[in-house]
Amino acid sequence: MTCASRAASSLENNYHYHSDDHLALRLLPGFIRVLFHIPLFRRFFVRILAPRGIYEYVIARTKYVDSAFEKALAEGFDQILLFGAGFDTRALRFHTEAQNTRIFELDTPVTQQAKIQQYRKRNLSIPSNGVFIAIDFDKESLPHRLDMAEFKKDLRTLFILEGLLMYLDPESVRSTFQTIQEYAGIGSRVVFDYIRASVLRHENTLYGESGLAKTVSKAGEQWRFGIEPDEIATFTAPYGLVVSDHKCAQELEATCFQDEDGRLVGRINGTHCIVTAVRR
């Protein structure tokens, strides 16, 4: 769904709705690529198949993480680690800028192999500075797999956890951030998004909340972890992380979907927020 949303967004003419993941379109099945070039089908996809505001959220999140990725490369970060990378294409899209930065992609063997097969099928070259780390979280230690892949400790690193934390149980979230604390050098950054804890309580007070919860349930998945926005600083502090940026739906709307007259041209699903935290 994320890959499809990014693909649809890459075809948008509206500046607010356009994002730059042109490679996402190439990773979709051929018949879907053809359909996505039809504006009427794209509107059907984003208005009928996708829950309210989630297409806008994926666009905003993609732009936010793209910006963080580019900033880390411009500042000469040594490493970038994408947790649950899925069909992320940033290693390819920013290949020229990333010549001196190692990019590690962490995911389950099934997902990672599917991505590699799609790359080969589409004649997309895997960058020489890219490292795939396949891990069975039920059987393997994350630090062990990172060490085996020669992921280094104490270097300036960008850690990206995009669309991940909400699917982990609280203990897995804790151990993941402990690993980040163990490996992150001073000045490293962590970018992650999360759902509000109220979503787990099914309060249905947020724009698009009920529709998104139903979609997640139908997909056979389950949200397990949430935080309230006013608890973020308390959450990151034990791991040596200081929040430098924190945007929920309204802030993301103002950044991505507000026109020159201050009017909103799109609304973002209210369940998610995005954070950047710095290792001190």
C-alpha positions, 0 to 999 in steps of 0.5 A: 500500500505504501509503495502504491501510494508513493507511485500514485503520488509520483504521477500527481501534477498538483505540487502539494500531492506530488512526491519524487519516488518515481521508482515506486511505480516501476516496482508495481505489477505491470497492469497496475502501472498502466492503470495508475497512469489513468487519473480516474483510477488514481482518484479511485485508489486514493479516495475509495481504496485508501482510508481517509487522509492516509494517502496524504499522510504517506505523501507527507511522511515520504517528503519528511523522511526524504528530507532527513535522508538528504540532510544526513547525506549532505552532512556526511553521515557515515551510515544510514539504517532503515528498519523494516525497509520494505520496498524503500527506494532511497538507496537508489534515488539518492545514489549519487549523493550517497557515494560515501555513506553506507546504507543498510536495509533491515527486513525479514528474509521473505520481504527482502528477497521479494524486493531484490527479485523486483530490482533484478526483474526491472533491471535496477542495480543495487548500489555498491554501498547498499547492504541488505540485512535479512533477519528472523526476529523470532530467532536472531539477535538484532545486534548480532546481525548488525555486527555480522553486516559490519554495521559500526558503532559510534559513527554518525548514523541516521536511523529510520523507522518508517511505518514500523513501531505501531506493529511492534509490541512494547518490549520489541520497541524498547529493545529496538531503541536500546540497540539504537542507543548502543550503536549510535554515535554522538550527533546521530539522528533517529526518524520515526513515526508512531500512532497515538495511544488513543487509537489503541483504545478505539476512541475514534476521535481523530480524522480518518481513524475508524477507516484506517483501523478497519483497513489494518484489521482486514489486512490481517495486521494489528497495531500494538504500540502507541504513544501520546504526543506529550509523552514523546520526550519522556519516551526518547530520553532514556535512550539518550535521544533529544527530540529536535522535531515533532509533527502531528497531522496539523503541523504536517498539513501546514507544511505540505498541504497549505496553499499560499492563501493559508487554505488546506488543499488536503487533510492528513489522517490524524492517527500518526505523528513523526519525530526526529530525535538526536543522540546527545 
